[in-house]
Amino acid sequence: MPNDVSVIGITDIQLAHQVHPALTTVAIQTAAIAELSIESLIRLIQTPHQQPSMVLAPPPTLVVRASTGPRRLK
């Protein structure tokens, strides 16, 4: 049954809110994550013998739309 399935996407592309039903998604800040990744890569190239450091990306955001429904208890 269609009402028994919830669908969720990731990255919150523009199409997510244009389709029917609108797609619930986990929005991630792709530009910020790309920038952090590039900075980390440059550091690794410039100091190849240094241990890589952990980089924390911005937290994702849940964007609830029509493609998910409430949890049903059996």
mmCIF file of the N, C-alpha and C atoms, coordinates in Angstrom:
data_MODEL
# 
_entry.id   MODEL 
# 
loop_
_atom_site.group_PDB 
_atom_site.id 
_atom_site.type_symbol 
_atom_site.label_atom_id 
_atom_site.label_alt_id 
_atom_site.label_comp_id 
_atom_site.label_asym_id 
_atom_site.label_entity_id 
_atom_site.label_seq_id 
_atom_site.pdbx_PDB_ins_code 
_atom_site.Cartn_x 
_atom_site.Cartn_y 
_atom_site.Cartn_z 
_atom_site.occupancy 
_atom_site.B_iso_or_equiv 
_atom_site.pdbx_formal_charge 
_atom_site.auth_seq_id 
_atom_site.auth_comp_id 
_atom_site.auth_asym_id 
_atom_site.auth_atom_id 
_atom_site.pdbx_PDB_model_num 
ATOM 1   N N  . MET A 1 1  ? 0.843  -1.181 0.000  1.00 0.00 ? 1  MET A N  1 
ATOM 2   C CA . MET A 1 1  ? 0.000  0.000  0.000  1.00 0.00 ? 1  MET A CA 1 
ATOM 3   C C  . MET A 1 1  ? 0.890  1.247  0.000  1.00 0.00 ? 1  MET A C  1 
ATOM 4   N N  . PRO A 1 2  ? 0.581  2.221  -0.839 1.00 0.00 ? 2  PRO A N  1 
ATOM 5   C CA . PRO A 1 2  ? 1.384  3.441  -0.904 1.00 0.00 ? 2  PRO A CA 1 
ATOM 6   C C  . PRO A 1 2  ? 1.484  4.186  0.428  1.00 0.00 ? 2  PRO A C  1 
ATOM 7   N N  . ASN A 1 3  ? 0.450  4.142  1.226  1.00 0.00 ? 3  ASN A N  1 
ATOM 8   C CA . ASN A 1 3  ? 0.488  4.863  2.502  1.00 0.00 ? 3  ASN A CA 1 
ATOM 9   C C  . ASN A 1 3  ? 1.358  4.172  3.548  1.00 0.00 ? 3  ASN A C  1 
ATOM 10  N N  . ASP A 1 4  ? 1.847  2.973  3.245  1.00 0.00 ? 4  ASP A N  1 
ATOM 11  C CA . ASP A 1 4  ? 2.694  2.232  4.173  1.00 0.00 ? 4  ASP A CA 1 
ATOM 12  C C  . ASP A 1 4  ? 4.177  2.500  3.955  1.00 0.00 ? 4  ASP A C  1 
ATOM 13  N N  . VAL A 1 5  ? 4.513  3.337  2.996  1.00 0.00 ? 5  VAL A N  1 
ATOM 14  C CA . VAL A 1 5  ? 5.910  3.595  2.653  1.00 0.00 ? 5  VAL A CA 1 
ATOM 15  C C  . VAL A 1 5  ? 6.206  5.084  2.807  1.00 0.00 ? 5  VAL A C  1 
ATOM 16  N N  . SER A 1 6  ? 7.353  5.381  3.432  1.00 0.00 ? 6  SER A N  1 
ATOM 17  C CA . SER A 1 6  ? 7.859  6.747  3.491  1.00 0.00 ? 6  SER A CA 1 
ATOM 18  C C  . SER A 1 6  ? 9.156  6.778  2.718  1.00 0.00 ? 6  SER A C  1 
ATOM 19  N N  . VAL A 1 7  ? 9.398  7.883  2.018  1.00 0.00 ? 7  VAL A N  1 
ATOM 20  C CA . VAL A 1 7  ? 10.602 8.032  1.212  1.00 0.00 ? 7  VAL A CA 1 
ATOM 21  C C  . VAL A 1 7  ? 11.304 9.309  1.647  1.00 0.00 ? 7  VAL A C  1 
ATOM 22  N N  . ILE A 1 8  ? 12.632 9.215  1.756  1.00 0.00 ? 8  ILE A N  1 
ATOM 23  C CA . ILE A 1 8  ? 13.417 10.378 2.145  1.00 0.00 ? 8  ILE A CA 1 
ATOM 24  C C  . ILE A 1 8  ? 14.649 10.461 1.260  1.00 0.00 ? 8  ILE A C  1 
ATOM 25  N N  . GLY A 1 9  ? 15.044 11.670 0.936  1.00 0.00 ? 9  GLY A N  1 
ATOM 26  C CA . GLY A 1 9  ? 16.225 11.887 0.104  1.00 0.00 ? 9  GLY A CA 1 
ATOM 27  C C  . GLY A 1 9  ? 17.304 12.605 0.889  1.00 0.00 ? 9  GLY A C  1 
ATOM 28  N N  . ILE A 1 10 ? 18.374 12.958 0.197  1.00 0.00 ? 10 ILE A N  1 
ATOM 29  C CA . ILE A 1 10 ? 19.467 13.674 0.837  1.00 0.00 ? 10 ILE A CA 1 
ATOM 30  C C  . ILE A 1 10 ? 19.953 14.778 -0.092 1.00 0.00 ? 10 ILE A C  1 
ATOM 31  N N  . THR A 1 11 ? 20.393 15.847 0.471  1.00 0.00 ? 11 THR A N  1 
ATOM 32  C CA . THR A 1 11 ? 20.963 17.072 -0.121 1.00 0.00 ? 11 THR A CA 1 
ATOM 33  C C  . THR A 1 11 ? 19.922 18.148 -0.423 1.00 0.00 ? 11 THR A C  1 
ATOM 34  N N  . ASP A 1 12 ? 18.653 17.871 -0.345 1.00 0.00 ? 12 ASP A N  1 
ATOM 35  C CA . ASP A 1 12 ? 17.587 18.859 -0.553 1.00 0.00 ? 12 ASP A CA 1 
ATOM 36  C C  . ASP A 1 12 ? 17.725 19.620 -1.869 1.00 0.00 ? 12 ASP A C  1 
ATOM 37  N N  . ILE A 1 13 ? 17.854 18.863 -2.955 1.00 0.00 ? 13 ILE A N  1 
ATOM 38  C CA . ILE A 1 13 ? 17.923 19.505 -4.270 1.00 0.00 ? 13 ILE A CA 1 
ATOM 39  C C  . ILE A 1 13 ? 16.605 20.230 -4.554 1.00 0.00 ? 13 ILE A C  1 
ATOM 40  N N  . GLN A 1 14 ? 16.624 21.166 -5.486 1.00 0.00 ? 14 GLN A N  1 
ATOM 41  C CA . GLN A 1 14 ? 15.441 21.971 -5.793 1.00 0.00 ? 14 GLN A CA 1 
ATOM 42  C C  . GLN A 1 14 ? 14.253 21.108 -6.203 1.00 0.00 ? 14 GLN A C  1 
ATOM 43  N N  . LEU A 1 15 ? 14.502 20.037 -6.914 1.00 0.00 ? 15 LEU A N  1 
ATOM 44  C CA . LEU A 1 15 ? 13.428 19.156 -7.374 1.00 0.00 ? 15 LEU A CA 1 
ATOM 45  C C  . LEU A 1 15 ? 12.667 18.512 -6.214 1.00 0.00 ? 15 LEU A C  1 
ATOM 46  N N  . ALA A 1 16 ? 13.289 18.393 -5.045 1.00 0.00 ? 16 ALA A N  1 
ATOM 47  C CA . ALA A 1 16 ? 12.667 17.717 -3.901 1.00 0.00 ? 16 ALA A CA 1 
ATOM 48  C C  . ALA A 1 16 ? 11.336 18.345 -3.501 1.00 0.00 ? 16 ALA A C  1 
ATOM 49  N N  . HIS A 1 17 ? 11.221 19.660 -3.620 1.00 0.00 ? 17 HIS A N  1 
ATOM 50  C CA . HIS A 1 17 ? 9.950  20.295 -3.229 1.00 0.00 ? 17 HIS A CA 1 
ATOM 51  C C  . HIS A 1 17 ? 9.019  20.486 -4.420 1.00 0.00 ? 17 HIS A C  1 
ATOM 52  N N  . GLN A 1 18 ? 9.492  20.164 -5.633 1.00 0.00 ? 18 GLN A N  1 
ATOM 53  C CA . GLN A 1 18 ? 8.664  20.340 -6.824 1.00 0.00 ? 18 GLN A CA 1 
ATOM 54  C C  . GLN A 1 18 ? 7.920  19.071 -7.243 1.00 0.00 ? 18 GLN A C  1 
ATOM 55  N N  . VAL A 1 19 ? 8.392  17.901 -6.802 1.00 0.00 ? 19 VAL A N  1 
ATOM 56  C CA . VAL A 1 19 ? 7.724  16.654 -7.177 1.00 0.00 ? 19 VAL A CA 1 
ATOM 57  C C  . VAL A 1 19 ? 6.489  16.448 -6.303 1.00 0.00 ? 19 VAL A C  1 
ATOM 58  N N  . HIS A 1 20 ? 5.630  15.523 -6.724 1.00 0.00 ? 20 HIS A N  1 
ATOM 59  C CA . HIS A 1 20 ? 4.425  15.221 -5.943 1.00 0.00 ? 20 HIS A CA 1 
ATOM 60  C C  . HIS A 1 20 ? 4.433  13.750 -5.568 1.00 0.00 ? 20 HIS A C  1 
ATOM 61  N N  . PRO A 1 21 ? 4.394  13.381 -4.320 1.00 0.00 ? 21 PRO A N  1 
ATOM 62  C CA . PRO A 1 21 ? 4.423  14.279 -3.167 1.00 0.00 ? 21 PRO A CA 1 
ATOM 63  C C  . PRO A 1 21 ? 5.823  14.861 -2.958 1.00 0.00 ? 21 PRO A C  1 
ATOM 64  N N  . ALA A 1 22 ? 5.869  16.045 -2.362 1.00 0.00 ? 22 ALA A N  1 
ATOM 65  C CA . ALA A 1 22 ? 7.152  16.701 -2.098 1.00 0.00 ? 22 ALA A CA 1 
ATOM 66  C C  . ALA A 1 22 ? 8.018  15.785 -1.230 1.00 0.00 ? 22 ALA A C  1 
ATOM 67  N N  . LEU A 1 23 ? 9.301  15.703 -1.562 1.00 0.00 ? 23 LEU A N  1 
ATOM 68  C CA . LEU A 1 23 ? 10.209 14.745 -0.947 1.00 0.00 ? 23 LEU A CA 1 
ATOM 69  C C  . LEU A 1 23 ? 10.806 15.271 0.359  1.00 0.00 ? 23 LEU A C  1 
ATOM 70  N N  . THR A 1 24 ? 10.567 14.531 1.441  1.00 0.00 ? 24 THR A N  1 
ATOM 71  C CA . THR A 1 24 ? 11.259 14.814 2.699  1.00 0.00 ? 24 THR A CA 1 
ATOM 72  C C  . THR A 1 24 ? 12.736 14.537 2.463  1.00 0.00 ? 24 THR A C  1 
ATOM 73  N N  . THR A 1 25 ? 13.594 15.375 3.013  1.00 0.00 ? 25 THR A N  1 
ATOM 74  C CA . THR A 1 25 ? 15.015 15.224 2.728  1.00 0.00 ? 25 THR A CA 1 
ATOM 75  C C  . THR A 1 25 ? 15.879 15.652 3.907  1.00 0.00 ? 25 THR A C  1 
ATOM 76  N N  . VAL A 1 26 ? 17.094 15.182 3.895  1.00 0.00 ? 26 VAL A N  1 
ATOM 77  C CA . VAL A 1 26 ? 18.098 15.635 4.853  1.00 0.00 ? 26 VAL A CA 1 
ATOM 78  C C  . VAL A 1 26 ? 18.942 16.656 4.097  1.00 0.00 ? 26 VAL A C  1 
ATOM 79  N N  . ALA A 1 27 ? 18.840 17.911 4.495  1.00 0.00 ? 27 ALA A N  1 
ATOM 80  C CA . ALA A 1 27 ? 19.583 18.976 3.817  1.00 0.00 ? 27 ALA A CA 1 
ATOM 81  C C  . ALA A 1 27 ? 20.985 19.054 4.403  1.00 0.00 ? 27 ALA A C  1 
ATOM 82  N N  . ILE A 1 28 ? 21.970 18.983 3.520  1.00 0.00 ? 28 ILE A N  1 
ATOM 83  C CA . ILE A 1 28 ? 23.345 19.156 3.953  1.00 0.00 ? 28 ILE A CA 1 
ATOM 84  C C  . ILE A 1 28 ? 23.925 20.349 3.208  1.00 0.00 ? 28 ILE A C  1 
ATOM 85  N N  . GLN A 1 29 ? 24.826 21.027 3.859  1.00 0.00 ? 29 GLN A N  1 
ATOM 86  C CA . GLN A 1 29 ? 25.438 22.221 3.265  1.00 0.00 ? 29 GLN A CA 1 
ATOM 87  C C  . GLN A 1 29 ? 26.597 21.781 2.374  1.00 0.00 ? 29 GLN A C  1 
ATOM 88  N N  . THR A 1 30 ? 26.260 21.404 1.136  1.00 0.00 ? 30 THR A N  1 
ATOM 89  C CA . THR A 1 30 ? 27.262 20.829 0.244  1.00 0.00 ? 30 THR A CA 1 
ATOM 90  C C  . THR A 1 30 ? 28.410 21.797 -0.040 1.00 0.00 ? 30 THR A C  1 
ATOM 91  N N  . ALA A 1 31 ? 28.127 23.077 -0.194 1.00 0.00 ? 31 ALA A N  1 
ATOM 92  C CA . ALA A 1 31 ? 29.203 24.045 -0.468 1.00 0.00 ? 31 ALA A CA 1 
ATOM 93  C C  . ALA A 1 31 ? 30.162 24.135 0.722  1.00 0.00 ? 31 ALA A C  1 
ATOM 94  N N  . ALA A 1 32 ? 29.621 24.177 1.934  1.00 0.00 ? 32 ALA A N  1 
ATOM 95  C CA . ALA A 1 32 ? 30.469 24.254 3.131  1.00 0.00 ? 32 ALA A CA 1 
ATOM 96  C C  . ALA A 1 32 ? 31.288 22.979 3.294  1.00 0.00 ? 32 ALA A C  1 
ATOM 97  N N  . ILE A 1 33 ? 30.677 21.831 3.036  1.00 0.00 ? 33 ILE A N  1 
ATOM 98  C CA . ILE A 1 33 ? 31.397 20.560 3.150  1.00 0.00 ? 33 ILE A CA 1 
ATOM 99  C C  . ILE A 1 33 ? 32.484 20.469 2.075  1.00 0.00 ? 33 ILE A C  1 
ATOM 100 N N  . ALA A 1 34 ? 32.199 20.928 0.873  1.00 0.00 ? 34 ALA A N  1 
ATOM 101 C CA . ALA A 1 34 ? 33.204 20.920 -0.198 1.00 0.00 ? 34 ALA A CA 1 
ATOM 102 C C  . ALA A 1 34 ? 34.377 21.822 0.174  1.00 0.00 ? 34 ALA A C  1 
ATOM 103 N N  . GLU A 1 35 ? 34.078 22.989 0.715  1.00 0.00 ? 35 GLU A N  1 
ATOM 104 C CA . GLU A 1 35 ? 35.139 23.916 1.118  1.00 0.00 ? 35 GLU A CA 1 
ATOM 105 C C  . GLU A 1 35 ? 36.027 23.303 2.205  1.00 0.00 ? 35 GLU A C  1 
ATOM 106 N N  . LEU A 1 36 ? 35.414 22.686 3.205  1.00 0.00 ? 36 LEU A N  1 
ATOM 107 C CA . LEU A 1 36 ? 36.189 22.024 4.258  1.00 0.00 ? 36 LEU A CA 1 
ATOM 108 C C  . LEU A 1 36 ? 37.040 20.888 3.693  1.00 0.00 ? 36 LEU A C  1 
ATOM 109 N N  . SER A 1 37 ? 36.489 20.146 2.760  1.00 0.00 ? 37 SER A N  1 
ATOM 110 C CA . SER A 1 37 ? 37.218 19.034 2.145  1.00 0.00 ? 37 SER A CA 1 
ATOM 111 C C  . SER A 1 37 ? 38.437 19.532 1.367  1.00 0.00 ? 37 SER A C  1 
ATOM 112 N N  . ILE A 1 38 ? 38.259 20.598 0.615  1.00 0.00 ? 38 ILE A N  1 
ATOM 113 C CA . ILE A 1 38 ? 39.365 21.154 -0.167 1.00 0.00 ? 38 ILE A CA 1 
ATOM 114 C C  . ILE A 1 38 ? 40.450 21.699 0.753  1.00 0.00 ? 38 ILE A C  1 
ATOM 115 N N  . GLU A 1 39 ? 40.051 22.419 1.808  1.00 0.00 ? 39 GLU A N  1 
ATOM 116 C CA . GLU A 1 39 ? 41.026 22.938 2.768  1.00 0.00 ? 39 GLU A CA 1 
ATOM 117 C C  . GLU A 1 39 ? 41.803 21.794 3.417  1.00 0.00 ? 39 GLU A C  1 
ATOM 118 N N  . SER A 1 40 ? 41.116 20.734 3.759  1.00 0.00 ? 40 SER A N  1 
ATOM 119 C CA . SER A 1 40 ? 41.763 19.569 4.368  1.00 0.00 ? 40 SER A CA 1 
ATOM 120 C C  . SER A 1 40 ? 42.742 18.915 3.392  1.00 0.00 ? 40 SER A C  1 
ATOM 121 N N  . LEU A 1 41 ? 42.339 18.787 2.141  1.00 0.00 ? 41 LEU A N  1 
ATOM 122 C CA . LEU A 1 41 ? 43.203 18.201 1.122  1.00 0.00 ? 41 LEU A CA 1 
ATOM 123 C C  . LEU A 1 41 ? 44.453 19.055 0.908  1.00 0.00 ? 41 LEU A C  1 
ATOM 124 N N  . ILE A 1 42 ? 44.291 20.360 0.860  1.00 0.00 ? 42 ILE A N  1 
ATOM 125 C CA . ILE A 1 42 ? 45.442 21.259 0.689  1.00 0.00 ? 42 ILE A CA 1 
ATOM 126 C C  . ILE A 1 42 ? 46.411 21.107 1.864  1.00 0.00 ? 42 ILE A C  1 
ATOM 127 N N  . ARG A 1 43 ? 45.877 21.038 3.081  1.00 0.00 ? 43 ARG A N  1 
ATOM 128 C CA . ARG A 1 43 ? 46.739 20.831 4.255  1.00 0.00 ? 43 ARG A CA 1 
ATOM 129 C C  . ARG A 1 43 ? 47.513 19.521 4.146  1.00 0.00 ? 43 ARG A C  1 
ATOM 130 N N  . LEU A 1 44 ? 46.844 18.463 3.694  1.00 0.00 ? 44 LEU A N  1 
ATOM 131 C CA . LEU A 1 44 ? 47.507 17.159 3.534  1.00 0.00 ? 44 LEU A CA 1 
ATOM 132 C C  . LEU A 1 44 ? 48.606 17.207 2.475  1.00 0.00 ? 44 LEU A C  1 
ATOM 133 N N  . ILE A 1 45 ? 48.355 17.946 1.401  1.00 0.00 ? 45 ILE A N  1 
ATOM 134 C CA . ILE A 1 45 ? 49.366 18.065 0.344  1.00 0.00 ? 45 ILE A CA 1 
ATOM 135 C C  . ILE A 1 45 ? 50.562 18.872 0.838  1.00 0.00 ? 45 ILE A C  1 
ATOM 136 N N  . GLN A 1 46 ? 50.294 19.955 1.575  1.00 0.00 ? 46 GLN A N  1 
ATOM 137 C CA . GLN A 1 46 ? 51.369 20.823 2.051  1.00 0.00 ? 46 GLN A CA 1 
ATOM 138 C C  . GLN A 1 46 ? 52.190 20.191 3.171  1.00 0.00 ? 46 GLN A C  1 
ATOM 139 N N  . THR A 1 47 ? 51.583 19.344 3.969  1.00 0.00 ? 47 THR A N  1 
ATOM 140 C CA . THR A 1 47 ? 52.280 18.690 5.080  1.00 0.00 ? 47 THR A CA 1 
ATOM 141 C C  . THR A 1 47 ? 51.990 17.197 5.036  1.00 0.00 ? 47 THR A C  1 
ATOM 142 N N  . PRO A 1 48 ? 52.596 16.479 4.069  1.00 0.00 ? 48 PRO A N  1 
ATOM 143 C CA . PRO A 1 48 ? 52.257 15.071 3.846  1.00 0.00 ? 48 PRO A CA 1 
ATOM 144 C C  . PRO A 1 48 ? 52.601 14.139 5.008  1.00 0.00 ? 48 PRO A C  1 
ATOM 145 N N  . HIS A 1 49 ? 53.542 14.525 5.856  1.00 0.00 ? 49 HIS A N  1 
ATOM 146 C CA . HIS A 1 49 ? 53.941 13.635 6.946  1.00 0.00 ? 49 HIS A CA 1 
ATOM 147 C C  . HIS A 1 49 ? 53.167 13.906 8.236  1.00 0.00 ? 49 HIS A C  1 
ATOM 148 N N  . GLN A 1 50 ? 52.337 14.933 8.216  1.00 0.00 ? 50 GLN A N  1 
ATOM 149 C CA . GLN A 1 50 ? 51.544 15.260 9.404  1.00 0.00 ? 50 GLN A CA 1 
ATOM 150 C C  . GLN A 1 50 ? 50.273 14.408 9.422  1.00 0.00 ? 50 GLN A C  1 
ATOM 151 N N  . GLN A 1 51 ? 49.906 13.988 10.605 1.00 0.00 ? 51 GLN A N  1 
ATOM 152 C CA . GLN A 1 51 ? 48.683 13.186 10.771 1.00 0.00 ? 51 GLN A CA 1 
ATOM 153 C C  . GLN A 1 51 ? 47.460 14.038 10.410 1.00 0.00 ? 51 GLN A C  1 
ATOM 154 N N  . PRO A 1 52 ? 46.546 13.543 9.586  1.00 0.00 ? 52 PRO A N  1 
ATOM 155 C CA . PRO A 1 52 ? 45.338 14.319 9.246  1.00 0.00 ? 52 PRO A CA 1 
ATOM 156 C C  . PRO A 1 52 ? 44.514 14.611 10.499 1.00 0.00 ? 52 PRO A C  1 
ATOM 157 N N  . SER A 1 53 ? 43.921 15.777 10.514 1.00 0.00 ? 53 SER A N  1 
ATOM 158 C CA . SER A 1 53 ? 43.074 16.142 11.645 1.00 0.00 ? 53 SER A CA 1 
ATOM 159 C C  . SER A 1 53 ? 41.611 15.923 11.281 1.00 0.00 ? 53 SER A C  1 
ATOM 160 N N  . MET A 1 54 ? 40.805 15.759 12.293 1.00 0.00 ? 54 MET A N  1 
ATOM 161 C CA . MET A 1 54 ? 39.373 15.551 12.070 1.00 0.00 ? 54 MET A CA 1 
ATOM 162 C C  . MET A 1 54 ? 38.708 16.900 11.800 1.00 0.00 ? 54 MET A C  1 
ATOM 163 N N  . VAL A 1 55 ? 37.854 16.914 10.814 1.00 0.00 ? 55 VAL A N  1 
ATOM 164 C CA . VAL A 1 55 ? 37.123 18.132 10.461 1.00 0.00 ? 55 VAL A CA 1 
ATOM 165 C C  . VAL A 1 55 ? 35.640 17.866 10.689 1.00 0.00 ? 55 VAL A C  1 
ATOM 166 N N  . LEU A 1 56 ? 35.001 18.763 11.415 1.00 0.00 ? 56 LEU A N  1 
ATOM 167 C CA . LEU A 1 56 ? 33.569 18.614 11.661 1.00 0.00 ? 56 LEU A CA 1 
ATOM 168 C C  . LEU A 1 56 ? 32.787 19.433 10.647 1.00 0.00 ? 56 LEU A C  1 
ATOM 169 N N  . ALA A 1 57 ? 31.902 18.762 9.950  1.00 0.00 ? 57 ALA A N  1 
ATOM 170 C CA . ALA A 1 57 ? 31.061 19.421 8.958  1.00 0.00 ? 57 ALA A CA 1 
ATOM 171 C C  . ALA A 1 57 ? 29.846 20.040 9.649  1.00 0.00 ? 57 ALA A C  1 
ATOM 172 N N  . PRO A 1 58 ? 29.227 21.020 8.997  1.00 0.00 ? 58 PRO A N  1 
ATOM 173 C CA . PRO A 1 58 ? 27.997 21.588 9.559  1.00 0.00 ? 58 PRO A CA 1 
ATOM 174 C C  . PRO A 1 58 ? 26.936 20.499 9.720  1.00 0.00 ? 58 PRO A C  1 
ATOM 175 N N  . PRO A 1 59 ? 26.126 20.583 10.756 1.00 0.00 ? 59 PRO A N  1 
ATOM 176 C CA . PRO A 1 59 ? 25.110 19.544 10.978 1.00 0.00 ? 59 PRO A CA 1 
ATOM 177 C C  . PRO A 1 59 ? 24.029 19.565 9.890  1.00 0.00 ? 59 PRO A C  1 
ATOM 178 N N  . PRO A 1 60 ? 23.494 18.403 9.552  1.00 0.00 ? 60 PRO A N  1 
ATOM 179 C CA . PRO A 1 60 ? 22.404 18.350 8.569  1.00 0.00 ? 60 PRO A CA 1 
ATOM 180 C C  . PRO A 1 60 ? 21.090 18.819 9.199  1.00 0.00 ? 60 PRO A C  1 
ATOM 181 N N  . THR A 1 61 ? 20.144 19.133 8.349  1.00 0.00 ? 61 THR A N  1 
ATOM 182 C CA . THR A 1 61 ? 18.821 19.576 8.791  1.00 0.00 ? 61 THR A CA 1 
ATOM 183 C C  . THR A 1 61 ? 17.756 18.696 8.143  1.00 0.00 ? 61 THR A C  1 
ATOM 184 N N  . LEU A 1 62 ? 16.810 18.221 8.916  1.00 0.00 ? 62 LEU A N  1 
ATOM 185 C CA . LEU A 1 62 ? 15.715 17.432 8.372  1.00 0.00 ? 62 LEU A CA 1 
ATOM 186 C C  . LEU A 1 62 ? 14.639 18.378 7.849  1.00 0.00 ? 62 LEU A C  1 
ATOM 187 N N  . VAL A 1 63 ? 14.291 18.229 6.569  1.00 0.00 ? 63 VAL A N  1 
ATOM 188 C CA . VAL A 1 63 ? 13.244 19.038 5.943  1.00 0.00 ? 63 VAL A CA 1 
ATOM 189 C C  . VAL A 1 63 ? 12.066 18.105 5.680  1.00 0.00 ? 63 VAL A C  1 
ATOM 190 N N  . VAL A 1 64 ? 11.051 18.171 6.522  1.00 0.00 ? 64 VAL A N  1 
ATOM 191 C CA . VAL A 1 64 ? 9.909  17.261 6.422  1.00 0.00 ? 64 VAL A CA 1 
ATOM 192 C C  . VAL A 1 64 ? 8.912  17.800 5.401  1.00 0.00 ? 64 VAL A C  1 
ATOM 193 N N  . ARG A 1 65 ? 8.582  16.929 4.448  1.00 0.00 ? 65 ARG A N  1 
ATOM 194 C CA . ARG A 1 65 ? 7.582  17.271 3.435  1.00 0.00 ? 65 ARG A CA 1 
ATOM 195 C C  . ARG A 1 65 ? 6.574  16.128 3.355  1.00 0.00 ? 65 ARG A C  1 
ATOM 196 N N  . ALA A 1 66 ? 5.898  16.012 2.252  1.00 0.00 ? 66 ALA A N  1 
ATOM 197 C CA . ALA A 1 66 ? 4.757  15.095 2.152  1.00 0.00 ? 66 ALA A CA 1 
ATOM 198 C C  . ALA A 1 66 ? 5.131  13.627 1.892  1.00 0.00 ? 66 ALA A C  1 
ATOM 199 N N  . SER A 1 67 ? 6.384  13.302 1.640  1.00 0.00 ? 67 SER A N  1 
ATOM 200 C CA . SER A 1 67 ? 6.730  11.926 1.282  1.00 0.00 ? 67 SER A CA 1 
ATOM 201 C C  . SER A 1 67 ? 6.910  11.016 2.491  1.00 0.00 ? 67 SER A C  1 
ATOM 202 N N  . THR A 1 68 ? 6.746  11.555 3.674  1.00 0.00 ? 68 THR A N  1 
ATOM 203 C CA . THR A 1 68 ? 6.829  10.736 4.895  1.00 0.00 ? 68 THR A CA 1 
ATOM 204 C C  . THR A 1 68 ? 5.570  10.943 5.733  1.00 0.00 ? 68 THR A C  1 
ATOM 205 N N  . GLY A 1 69 ? 5.232  9.910  6.438  1.00 0.00 ? 69 GLY A N  1 
ATOM 206 C CA . GLY A 1 69 ? 4.059  9.974  7.295  1.00 0.00 ? 69 GLY A CA 1 
ATOM 207 C C  . GLY A 1 69 ? 4.425  9.637  8.716  1.00 0.00 ? 69 GLY A C  1 
ATOM 208 N N  . PRO A 1 70 ? 3.477  9.720  9.608  1.00 0.00 ? 70 PRO A N  1 
ATOM 209 C CA . PRO A 1 70 ? 3.759  9.391  11.004 1.00 0.00 ? 70 PRO A CA 1 
ATOM 210 C C  . PRO A 1 70 ? 4.050  7.896  11.168 1.00 0.00 ? 70 PRO A C  1 
ATOM 211 N N  . ARG A 1 71 ? 4.819  7.581  12.152 1.00 0.00 ? 71 ARG A N  1 
ATOM 212 C CA . ARG A 1 71 ? 5.134  6.187  12.450 1.00 0.00 ? 71 ARG A CA 1 
ATOM 213 C C  . ARG A 1 71 ? 3.865  5.472  12.921 1.00 0.00 ? 71 ARG A C  1 
ATOM 214 N N  . ARG A 1 72 ? 3.637  4.305  12.370 1.00 0.00 ? 72 ARG A N  1 
ATOM 215 C CA . ARG A 1 72 ? 2.456  3.543  12.774 1.00 0.00 ? 72 ARG A CA 1 
ATOM 216 C C  . ARG A 1 72 ? 2.871  2.441  13.747 1.00 0.00 ? 72 ARG A C  1 
ATOM 217 N N  . LEU A 1 73 ? 2.177  2.343  14.825 1.00 0.00 ? 73 LEU A N  1 
ATOM 218 C CA . LEU A 1 73 ? 2.409  1.285  15.789 1.00 0.00 ? 73 LEU A CA 1 
ATOM 219 C C  . LEU A 1 73 ? 1.530  0.104  15.444 1.00 0.00 ? 73 LEU A C  1 
ATOM 220 N N  . LYS A 1 74 ? 2.094  -1.091 15.505 1.00 0.00 ? 74 LYS A N  1 
ATOM 221 C CA . LYS A 1 74 ? 1.296  -2.274 15.175 1.00 0.00 ? 74 LYS A CA 1 
ATOM 222 C C  . LYS A 1 74 ? 0.708  -2.878 16.410 1.00 0.00 ? 74 LYS A C  1 
# 
